[in-house]
Amino acid sequence: MNKKVLIITGAGLLIGFAEAIIYYNLGKNENKEEFKIQFPQGIELLKTSGIIIATSLATAALSNIIENAVGKNVELTPAIA
């Protein structure tokens, strides 16, 4: 596997997990007076992790496609004309 893809995937995993924890806590603490940091448990943690892994891999794949296209001096044009 390409080293850049691994780096992008790893960074995506870390940032994605941090983002997911922030959103999780915003939802859990929405109607509470005191903000308390919590982590998802059980099946909720598995679902969250699965989404983070999938989006990180998708980000790495898209980045790799764009980098290869730009590296070959291929002009990228929007699909909507």
DRENDO-1510 file (C-alpha; in Angstrom, 1 decimal, always signed):
<recs>
REC; n; res; u; v; w
REC; 1; MET; +0.0; +0.0; +0.0 .
REC; 2; ASN; +1.1; +3.5; -0.8 .
REC; 3; LYS; +2.8; +5.3; +2.2 .
REC; 4; LYS; +0.8; +8.5; +1.5 .
REC; 5; VAL; -2.5; +6.6; +1.6 .
REC; 6; LEU; -1.5; +5.1; +5.0 .
REC; 7; ILE; -0.6; +8.6; +6.3 .
REC; 8; ILE; -3.9; +10.1; +5.1 .
REC; 9; THR; -5.9; +7.2; +6.4 .
REC; 10; GLY; -4.2; +7.4; +9.8 .
REC; 11; ALA; -4.7; +11.1; +10.1 .
REC; 12; GLY; -8.4; +10.7; +9.0 .
REC; 13; LEU; -8.9; +8.1; +11.7 .
REC; 14; LEU; -7.5; +10.3; +14.4 .
REC; 15; ILE; -9.4; +13.4; +13.3 .
REC; 16; GLY; -12.5; +11.5; +12.6 .
REC; 17; PHE; -12.5; +9.9; +16.0 .
REC; 18; ALA; -12.0; +13.2; +17.7 .
REC; 19; GLU; -14.8; +14.8; +15.7 .
REC; 20; ALA; -17.1; +11.9; +16.5 .
REC; 21; ILE; -16.5; +12.2; +20.2 .
REC; 22; ILE; -17.2; +15.9; +20.1 .
REC; 23; TYR; -20.5; +15.4; +18.3 .
REC; 24; TYR; -21.4; +12.5; +20.6 .
REC; 25; ASN; -20.8; +14.7; +23.6 .
REC; 26; LEU; -22.7; +17.6; +22.2 .
REC; 27; GLY; -25.7; +15.3; +21.7 .
REC; 28; LYS; -25.4; +13.6; +25.1 .
REC; 29; ASN; -25.1; +16.9; +26.9 .
REC; 30; GLU; -27.7; +18.9; +25.0 .
REC; 31; ASN; -30.2; +19.4; +27.8 .
REC; 32; LYS; -27.9; +19.1; +30.7 .
REC; 33; GLU; -26.6; +22.0; +32.8 .
REC; 34; GLU; -23.1; +20.5; +33.4 .
REC; 35; PHE; -21.1; +19.3; +30.4 .
REC; 36; LYS; -19.7; +15.8; +31.0 .
REC; 37; ILE; -17.3; +14.1; +28.6 .
REC; 38; GLN; -18.5; +10.6; +27.7 .
REC; 39; PHE; -17.4; +7.8; +25.3 .
REC; 40; PRO; -19.8; +5.6; +23.4 .
REC; 41; GLN; -20.0; +2.0; +24.8 .
REC; 42; GLY; -20.7; -1.4; +23.3 .
REC; 43; ILE; -22.5; -1.5; +19.9 .
REC; 44; GLU; -22.6; +2.2; +19.7 .
REC; 45; LEU; -18.8; +2.4; +19.8 .
REC; 46; LEU; -18.6; -0.3; +17.1 .
REC; 47; LYS; -20.9; +1.6; +14.8 .
REC; 48; THR; -19.1; +4.8; +15.3 .
REC; 49; SER; -15.7; +3.2; +14.7 .
REC; 50; GLY; -17.0; +1.5; +11.5 .
REC; 51; ILE; -18.2; +4.8; +10.1 .
REC; 52; ILE; -14.9; +6.5; +11.0 .
REC; 53; ILE; -12.9; +3.7; +9.3 .
REC; 54; ALA; -15.1; +3.8; +6.2 .
REC; 55; THR; -14.9; +7.6; +5.8 .
REC; 56; SER; -11.1; +7.6; +6.4 .
REC; 57; LEU; -10.6; +5.0; +3.7 .
REC; 58; ALA; -12.8; +6.9; +1.3 .
REC; 59; THR; -10.9; +10.1; +2.0 .
REC; 60; ALA; -7.6; +8.4; +1.4 .
REC; 61; ALA; -8.8; +6.8; -1.8 .
REC; 62; LEU; -10.2; +10.1; -3.1 .
REC; 63; SER; -7.0; +11.9; -2.2 .
REC; 64; ASN; -5.0; +9.3; -4.0 .
REC; 65; ILE; -7.1; +9.6; -7.1 .
REC; 66; ILE; -6.9; +13.3; -7.2 .
REC; 67; GLU; -3.1; +13.3; -6.5 .
REC; 68; ASN; -2.6; +10.8; -9.4 .
REC; 69; ALA; -4.8; +12.9; -11.7 .
REC; 70; VAL; -3.0; +16.1; -10.9 .
REC; 71; GLY; +0.4; +14.5; -11.0 .
REC; 72; LYS; -0.2; +13.5; -14.6 .
REC; 73; ASN; -1.2; +17.0; -15.5 .
REC; 74; VAL; -4.7; +15.9; -16.2 .
REC; 75; GLU; -7.1; +18.8; -16.1 .
REC; 76; LEU; -9.9; +18.3; -13.6 .
REC; 77; THR; -13.2; +19.6; -14.7 .
REC; 78; PRO; -16.4; +19.7; -12.8 .
REC; 79; ALA; -19.0; +17.1; -13.8 .
REC; 80; ILE; -21.6; +19.9; -14.1 .
REC; 81; ALA; -21.0; +21.9; -17.2 .
</recs>
